[in-house]
């Protein structure tokens, strides 16, 4: 089995974009489940039950066994319809009750095209998909296509195949291999599903041979003739992708192995096709080069943020990226390096940075262009990362302390985005959020992840100095963020702003909040400054970087910078406190120890 790509939908989207029209979709009953549509066998069982009740059988534990005992044959959809209704009109009314919505169902959104159907229809409209094979006999796919102005060529029987537009010339070709619900000849039983008309088999062989394939909502467990078509396919010109909510069935796995398919785990059909369609649109608009990874995710986030109606897709995007990060980080959290040499530390830091980079950059974009709705999602990601880092606490303390580094990067990236957007109230809200750590007194994010605390974490300071050029630095951790990571990630959200300066502004606001949590009052601050003890509370680059400190001293004396900072509650909302703090930092820069 081909290993699943870290972001399979991005991989598929680029393949579909660059090979327009060469992918077909196989849609099984699972795709219609979220619409409240029963499978053919479930409908057949309901018809058995109705017939049994009508003949006075009462309630039965096993309706199949009862039916076989009464008729000496397996339940058959067509024969049951004939028993229950004498005319075609009556039979159609029974069928419509299963597959067409009544007024209440329509109001509840049931038995209508799902997000998956509509996403597939959009991909047909853009020309990325031309062929749809389905085991379903509902008309949700056709309805979704007609809603976007596409009239498909539908083949549901040997008769309709003979008169259908050729596959080559069709804008959209739907092969309904089990039939259509308005035709009583639909296929349900094992015998009926054992073989298809020769014309269907020939067409299936061609589709499986000539097209890439996305399989959704089909387990591969039944439908013997369809399984046989997969097995006898002579070649694999294009990839096969197989959606699976959990572990594929044994018989499904046989087909996956035979086709060397890539399994896409953990996504339902609605989420998968929605995501795939949106990525194709994003690639088209942005003309992004392959590979897509982070850039495509960021482009999608910006589009989702621009339209409130895409809040569900934004939620899915952030959640999926967080889950990917956690999946990749867990082995690092649970397996400390074998040695304790400088390269072991630097290699682990780089591994953490590379793994968390997509999520951190995504959160920076959310901070820059969000409007508050993204905040709970980012907070969930931060808390999830921190909780995962706290689960295993054995080993050298500096390795344990380093596990919080990925969460730190997400906090700082989001915080820098908030600073860039001048969303200082949200930044203070982030800093003020309680954080309950394992075996620790509860604190806030702003206190627990203050640059001063992170840099001076148990056993970490000297190890941060192991990076090139930091052997004698007083702020090696903060230097790495300002000089390496910030410039690398800033193009996503900073615009013309200097990345290092954005980081230092975030650091300054973090420092103000940290002083508040330590209840350093205005009187205490004056005393600290007077006795030149500010170095005992100041940390990070603002404790020595005179160019930035001088700049901040001038900027925060103006209403443009001072007013929003105090309005957000920083520096206790006190203009005098803010000016005293800046005076103290200026003195520290002049008389740097």
C-alpha positions in Angstrom: 0.0 0.0 0.0 1.3 3.4 -0.9 1.9 5.6 2.2 -0.5 8.4 2.7 0.9 11.9 1.8 1.1 14.4 4.8 -1.4 16.5 2.9 -3.0 14.2 0.4 -5.5 16.7 -0.9 -2.8 19.1 -1.9 -1.0 16.3 -3.8 -4.2 15.3 -5.6 -5.1 18.9 -6.3 -1.9 19.6 -8.1 -2.0 16.3 -10.0 -5.6 17.1 -11.1 -4.7 20.7 -12.0 -1.8 19.6 -14.1 -3.7 16.6 -15.7 -7.0 18.2 -16.3 -9.9 15.7 -16.9 -7.8 12.5 -16.4 -9.3 11.7 -12.9 -12.6 9.8 -12.5 -14.5 9.6 -9.2 -16.1 6.4 -7.9 -18.9 7.3 -5.6 -20.3 4.7 -3.2 -23.2 4.8 -0.8 -21.1 6.4 1.9 -21.1 9.7 0.0 -24.9 9.9 0.2 -25.1 8.9 3.9 -24.8 12.4 5.2 -27.8 13.3 3.1 -29.9 10.8 5.0 -30.1 8.4 2.0 -30.2 4.7 2.8 -28.2 2.1 0.8 -30.0 -0.2 -1.6 -29.8 -3.1 0.8 -31.2 -1.0 3.6 -34.1 0.0 1.4 -34.7 -3.6 0.4 -34.7 -4.6 4.1 -37.3 -1.9 4.8 -39.4 -3.2 2.0 -39.2 -6.7 3.4 -40.3 -5.4 6.8 -43.3 -3.5 5.2 -44.3 -6.5 3.3 -44.1 -8.7 6.4 -46.1 -6.3 8.5 -48.7 -6.1 5.7 -49.1 -9.9 5.7 -49.5 -10.1 9.4 -46.0 -11.4 10.3 -45.7 -9.0 13.3 -42.2 -8.0 14.4 -39.2 -10.2 13.5 -35.7 -10.2 14.9 -34.3 -11.3 11.5 -36.3 -10.2 8.5 -34.0 -11.7 6.0 -34.4 -15.2 7.5 -38.1 -14.7 7.7 -38.3 -13.6 4.1 -36.2 -16.6 2.9 -38.4 -19.0 4.9 -41.6 -17.5 3.3 -40.4 -17.3 -0.3 -37.4 -19.6 -0.6 -35.4 -16.8 -2.2 -33.2 -13.9 -1.2 -34.8 -10.5 -0.9 -35.0 -8.7 -4.2 -35.8 -5.0 -4.6 -37.7 -5.3 -7.8 -39.9 -8.3 -6.7 -40.7 -6.6 -3.4 -41.9 -3.5 -5.2 -44.1 -5.7 -7.3 -45.6 -7.3 -4.2 -46.2 -4.0 -2.4 -47.5 -2.0 -5.4 -49.6 -3.1 -8.4 -48.8 -0.2 -10.7 -45.7 1.7 -11.8 -47.1 4.9 -10.3 -47.5 3.2 -6.9 -44.0 1.8 -7.1 -42.6 5.2 -7.9 -44.3 6.7 -4.9 -42.7 4.1 -2.6 -39.3 4.8 -4.0 -39.7 8.5 -3.8 -40.4 8.2 -0.1 -36.9 6.8 0.4 -34.9 9.0 -2.0 -36.8 12.3 -2.5 -37.2 14.8 0.4 -40.6 15.7 1.8 -41.2 19.3 2.9 -39.7 18.8 6.4 -36.7 16.9 5.1 -35.9 19.6 2.6 -36.1 22.2 5.3 -33.7 20.1 7.4 -31.3 19.7 4.4 -31.9 15.9 4.1 -32.0 14.0 0.8 -30.4 16.9 -1.0 -27.0 17.1 -2.6 -24.3 17.0 0.1 -21.1 19.2 0.3 -19.3 16.3 -1.5 -21.8 16.2 -4.4 -21.6 20.0 -4.8 -17.8 20.0 -4.7 -17.6 17.3 -7.3 -20.0 19.2 -9.4 -17.8 22.3 -9.2 -14.8 20.2 -10.3 -16.8 19.0 -13.2 -17.7 22.6 -14.1 -14.0 23.6 -14.1 -13.1 20.6 -16.2 -11.0 18.7 -13.7 -13.4 15.8 -13.5 -15.4 14.3 -16.5 -16.3 10.8 -15.4 -18.3 9.7 -12.4 -18.9 6.0 -11.6 -21.5 5.4 -8.9 -23.0 2.5 -7.1 -25.8 4.8 -5.9 -29.2 4.9 -7.6 -30.3 8.3 -6.1 -30.0 11.4 -8.2 -28.1 13.6 -5.8 -25.1 13.8 -8.1 -27.2 14.7 -11.2 -29.1 17.4 -9.2 -25.8 18.9 -7.9 -24.5 19.1 -11.5 -27.7 20.7 -12.8 -27.5 23.3 -10.1 -24.2 24.5 -11.6 -25.5 24.3 -15.2 -24.1 20.9 -16.2 -26.4 18.4 -18.0 -24.6 15.0 -17.6 -24.8 12.0 -19.8 -26.3 9.4 -17.6 -25.9 5.6 -18.2 -27.9 3.4 -15.8 -28.8 0.4 -18.0 -27.7 -1.4 -21.2 -30.5 0.5 -23.0 -29.3 3.9 -21.9 -25.7 3.0 -22.8 -26.7 2.2 -26.4 -28.1 5.7 -26.9 -25.7 7.7 -24.7 -23.2 10.3 -25.9 -19.7 8.7 -26.3 -17.5 9.0 -23.3 -14.9 10.9 -25.3 -17.3 13.7 -26.3 -19.1 14.0 -23.0 -18.6 17.0 -20.6 -19.7 14.8 -17.8 -20.4 11.1 -18.0 -22.1 9.3 -15.1 -22.1 5.5 -15.1 -24.7 4.3 -12.6 -23.6 0.7 -12.4 -26.4 -0.4 -10.1 -29.1 1.4 -11.9 -31.4 4.4 -11.3 -34.1 4.4 -8.6 -36.8 5.3 -11.1 -36.0 2.1 -13.1 -37.2 -1.0 -11.2 -34.2 -2.9 -12.6 -31.7 -1.7 -10.0 -29.2 -4.2 -8.6 -29.1 -5.3 -4.9 -28.6 -9.0 -4.3 -25.3 -10.9 -4.5 -26.5 -12.6 -7.6 -27.4 -9.3 -9.2 -24.1 -7.7 -8.3 -22.1 -10.8 -9.5 -21.9 -9.5 -13.1 -22.7 -6.4 -15.2 -23.9 -6.2 -18.8 -20.9 -6.7 -21.2 -21.1 -3.1 -22.3 -20.7 -2.0 -18.6 -17.7 -4.2 -18.1 -16.0 -2.9 -21.2 -16.6 0.7 -20.2 -15.4 0.0 -16.6 -12.3 -1.6 -17.9 -11.6 1.5 -20.0 -12.2 3.9 -17.2 -10.0 2.1 -14.6 -7.3 1.6 -17.2 -7.2 5.2 -18.7 -8.1 7.4 -15.7 -6.8 8.3 -12.4 -9.3 7.3 -9.7 -10.7 8.7 -6.5 -12.7 6.1 -4.5 -15.1 7.5 -1.9 -17.8 5.9 0.1 -17.2 2.4 -1.2 -15.7 -0.3 1.1 -14.7 -2.7 -1.7 -16.4 -5.4 0.4 -19.3 -6.2 -1.9 -20.2 -5.5 -5.5 -18.4 -8.5 -6.9 -18.5 -7.4 -10.5 -16.9 -4.0 -9.6 -14.2 -5.8 -7.6 -13.5 -8.0 -10.6 -13.1 -4.9 -12.8 -10.5 -3.5 -10.4 -8.6 -6.8 -10.2 -8.4 -7.3 -14.0 -7.3 -3.8 -14.8 -4.2 -4.1 -16.9 -2.3 -1.0 -16.0 -1.9 2.0 -13.6 -1.5 5.0 -15.9 -2.6 7.4 -13.2 -2.7 7.1 -9.4 -5.7 5.8 -7.4 -6.7 7.5 -4.1 -8.9 5.6 -1.7 -10.8 7.5 1.1 -11.2 5.5 4.3 -12.6 6.9 7.6 -11.0 4.1 9.5 -9.0 1.0 8.6 -10.0 -0.5 5.2 -11.8 -3.8 5.2 -9.8 -6.9 4.4 -11.4 -7.2 0.9 -11.0 -3.5 0.4 -7.3 -3.7 1.3 -6.9 -6.4 -1.4 -8.0 -3.9 -4.0 -5.9 -1.1 -2.5 -2.8 -3.3 -2.7 -3.6 -4.5 -6.2 -4.0 -0.9 -7.4 -1.1 0.4 -5.3 -3.6 3.0 -4.1 -2.8 5.8 -1.7 -5.2 5.7 1.3 -6.5 9.0 2.5 -7.4 8.4 6.2 -9.5 10.4 8.6 -11.5 12.6 6.2 -15.2 12.2 5.4 -16.3 12.7 1.8 -17.8 16.1 2.5 -14.6 17.4 4.0 -12.3 15.8 1.5 -14.1 16.9 -1.7 -14.8 20.4 -0.3 -11.1 20.7 0.5 -10.0 19.3 -2.9 -12.3 21.6 -4.8 -11.2 24.7 -2.9 -7.5 23.9 -3.4 -8.1 23.5 -7.1 -9.7 27.0 -7.1 -6.9 28.4 -5.1 -4.2 27.0 -7.4 -6.1 28.4 -10.4 -6.3 31.8 -8.8 -2.8 31.9 -7.4 -1.1 29.8 -10.1 1.0 28.3 -7.3 3.9 26.1 -8.3 4.2 22.5 -7.2 4.8 21.4 -4.5 2.0 23.2 -2.7 2.4 22.3 1.0 2.5 25.4 3.1 1.9 28.0 0.4 -1.4 26.4 -0.6 -2.6 26.2 3.0 -1.8 29.8 3.6 -3.6 30.9 0.4 -6.6 28.9 1.4 -6.6 30.4 4.9 -6.6 33.9 3.4 -9.6 33.1 1.2 -11.5 31.5 4.0 -10.8 34.6 6.2 -12.2 36.9 3.5 -15.7 35.3 3.6 -17.6 34.6 6.8 -19.5 31.8 5.2 -16.3 29.8 5.0 -15.9 29.6 8.7 -16.5 25.8 8.7 -13.8 25.3 6.1 -11.4 27.5 8.1 -12.2 25.4 11.2 -11.4 22.2 9.2 -8.2 23.7 7.8 -6.8 24.7 11.2 -7.9 21.5 12.8 -6.4 19.3 10.1 -3.1 21.2 10.2 -3.0 20.9 14.0 -3.7 17.2 13.8 -0.9 16.8 11.3 1.5 18.7 13.5 0.6 16.6 16.6 1.0 13.3 14.6 4.5 14.3 13.5 5.5 15.8 16.9 4.4 12.9 19.1 7.3 10.6 18.2 9.7 13.5 19.0 8.0 14.1 22.3 8.2 10.5 23.3 11.7 9.7 22.1 14.5 12.0 23.5 17.8 12.0 21.6 20.2 9.2 22.4 23.0 11.6 23.3 23.5 15.0 24.8 26.1 16.5 22.5 25.6 20.1 21.0 24.5 18.6 17.7 21.8 16.5 19.4 20.2 19.7 20.8 20.5 21.8 17.6 19.2 18.9 15.5 16.2 18.5 17.8 15.5 22.2 17.7 15.6 22.2 13.9 13.3 19.2 13.8 10.8 20.9 16.0 10.9 24.1 13.9 10.5 22.2 10.6 7.6 20.2 11.9 5.7 23.1 13.4 6.4 25.6 10.6 3.2 25.0 8.6 1.0 25.5 11.7 3.0 28.5 13.0 2.9 30.3 9.6 -0.8 29.5 9.3 -1.4 31.1 12.8 0.7 34.1 11.9 -1.6 34.7 8.9 -4.7 34.2 11.1 -3.3 36.8 13.5 -2.7 39.2 10.7 -6.0 38.9 8.8 -8.4 37.3 11.3 -11.2 39.1 12.9 -11.6 37.2 16.2 -13.4 34.1 15.0 -10.2 32.3 14.5 -9.1 32.9 18.1 -10.7 29.8 19.7 -9.2 27.6 17.0 -5.7 28.9 17.5 -6.1 28.6 21.3 -7.2 24.9 20.8 -4.1 24.3 18.8 -1.8 25.9 21.4 -3.4 24.0 24.2 -3.3 20.7 22.2 0.4 21.2 21.5 1.2 22.0 25.1 -0.8 19.1 26.5 1.0 16.7 24.2 4.4 18.1 25.2 3.5 17.5 28.9 2.5 13.8 28.7 6.0 12.3 29.0 8.1 14.0 31.7 10.9 11.6 32.2 14.5 12.2 31.1 16.9 15.1 31.3 15.1 18.2 32.3 16.4 20.4 29.5 14.9 17.9 27.0 11.6 18.0 28.8 11.7 21.8 28.9 12.4 21.9 25.1 9.2 20.0 24.3 7.2 23.3 24.8 9.2 24.9 22.0 6.6 24.0 19.2 3.8 25.6 21.2 6.0 28.6 21.9 6.5 29.1 18.2 2.8 29.0 17.4 2.1 31.5 20.2 4.8 33.9 19.0 3.8 33.6 15.3 0.2 34.3 16.1 1.2 37.1 18.4 3.4 38.7 15.8 0.5 38.5 13.4 -1.7 40.2 16.0 0.9 42.9 16.4 1.2 43.5 12.7 -2.6 43.9 12.5 -2.6 46.1 15.6 -5.0 43.7 17.3 -3.6 44.5 20.7 -6.7 43.7 22.7 -6.7 40.1 21.2 -2.9 39.9 22.1 -3.6 40.8 25.7 -6.5 38.3 25.7 -4.0 35.6 24.5 -1.5 36.5 27.1 -4.2 36.4 29.8 -5.5 33.0 29.0 -5.0 30.5 31.9 -2.8 27.5 31.2 -2.9 24.5 33.5 0.4 22.6 33.2 1.1 19.2 34.6 2.7 19.3 38.0 2.8 23.1 37.9 0.9 25.9 39.5 -1.6 27.3 36.9 -0.3 30.4 35.1 -1.2 32.3 32.0 0.1 31.9 28.5 1.8 35.3 28.7 3.7 34.4 31.9 4.5 30.8 31.0 5.8 31.6 27.5 7.4 35.0 28.1 10.7 35.2 26.3 12.5 35.6 29.6 11.1 32.3 30.9 11.5 30.3 27.8 15.1 31.4 27.3 16.0 30.7 30.9 14.2 27.3 31.0 15.9 24.7 33.1 19.2 23.8 31.4 18.3 25.5 28.2 20.2 28.8 28.2 23.7 27.4 27.6 22.3 25.0 25.0 20.7 27.9 23.0 24.2 29.2 22.8 25.3 26.1 20.9 23.9 27.6 17.7 26.4 29.3 15.4 27.4 32.8 16.4 25.6 32.6 19.8 28.3 31.2 22.0 28.7 34.5 24.0 25.2 36.0 23.4 23.1 37.1 26.4 19.9 36.3 24.5 20.6 33.3 22.2 17.0 32.0 22.1 15.5 35.4 21.2 18.2 36.1 18.7 17.3 32.9 16.8 13.6 34.0 16.7 14.4 37.5 15.5 17.2 36.7 13.1 16.3 33.3 11.7 12.6 32.4 12.1 10.9 35.8 11.9 12.5 36.7 8.6 11.8 33.3 7.2 8.1 33.4 8.1 7.4 37.1 7.9 6.7 37.3 4.1 3.4 35.5 4.8 2.0 38.4 6.9 4.4 41.2 7.5 4.2 43.1 4.2 6.8 45.9 4.2 7.4 45.7 8.0 10.8 44.6 9.3 10.4 41.0 10.6 13.0 41.5 13.4 11.3 44.7 14.6 7.9 43.0 14.6 9.3 40.3 16.8 10.9 42.8 19.2 7.6 44.7 19.4 5.9 41.5 20.4 8.7 40.9 22.9 8.2 44.4 24.4 4.4 43.9 24.8 5.1 40.4 26.3 7.5 42.0 28.7 4.9 44.6 29.8 2.4 41.9 30.5 5.0 39.8 32.4 5.7 42.8 34.7 2.0 43.1 35.4 1.7 39.4 36.4 4.6 39.9 38.8 2.7 42.9 40.3 5.5 45.3 39.6 3.6 48.5 40.5 4.5 52.0 39.3 6.1 52.7 42.6 8.1 49.5 42.5 9.2 50.2 39.0 10.5 53.7 39.8 12.5 52.1 42.6 13.9 49.4 40.4 14.9 52.0 37.8 16.4 54.3 40.3 18.6 51.6 41.7 19.4 50.3 38.2 17.9 46.9 39.0 15.8 46.7 35.8 18.1 44.0 34.5 16.7 41.7 37.1 13.3 41.7 35.4 14.1 42.6 31.8 14.9 39.8 29.4 15.1 39.3 25.6 16.6 41.6 23.0 14.9 44.7 24.4 17.2 44.4 27.4 20.2 45.4 25.2 19.2 46.3 21.6 19.6 50.1 21.9 18.5 50.9 18.4 15.1 49.3 19.0 14.8 50.7 22.5 15.4 54.2 21.3 12.9 53.7 18.5 10.2 52.5 20.9 10.9 55.4 23.3 10.1 57.8 20.5 7.2 55.8 19.1 5.4 55.1 22.3 5.5 58.8 23.2 3.1 59.4 20.3 -0.6 58.8 20.3 -0.3 56.5 17.3 1.5 53.8 19.4 0.7 54.9 22.9 -3.1 55.1 22.7 -3.9 51.5 21.4 -1.3 50.0 23.8 -2.8 51.6 26.9 -6.4 51.0 25.6 -5.6 47.3 25.4 -4.6 47.3 29.0 -0.8 47.0 28.7 1.3 48.9 31.3 -1.8 48.8 33.6 -3.3 51.3 31.1 -1.0 54.0 32.6 0.8 56.5 30.4 3.3 57.2 33.3 4.0 53.5 33.8 4.7 53.1 30.1 7.1 56.1 30.0 8.9 54.9 33.2 9.4 51.5 31.7 10.8 52.9 28.5 13.1 55.2 30.5 14.4 52.2 32.5 15.1 50.2 29.3 16.9 53.2 27.8 19.1 53.4 30.9 19.7 49.6 30.7 20.8 50.0 27.1 23.2 52.8 27.9 24.7 51.0 30.9 24.5 47.5 29.6 26.1 45.0 32.0 
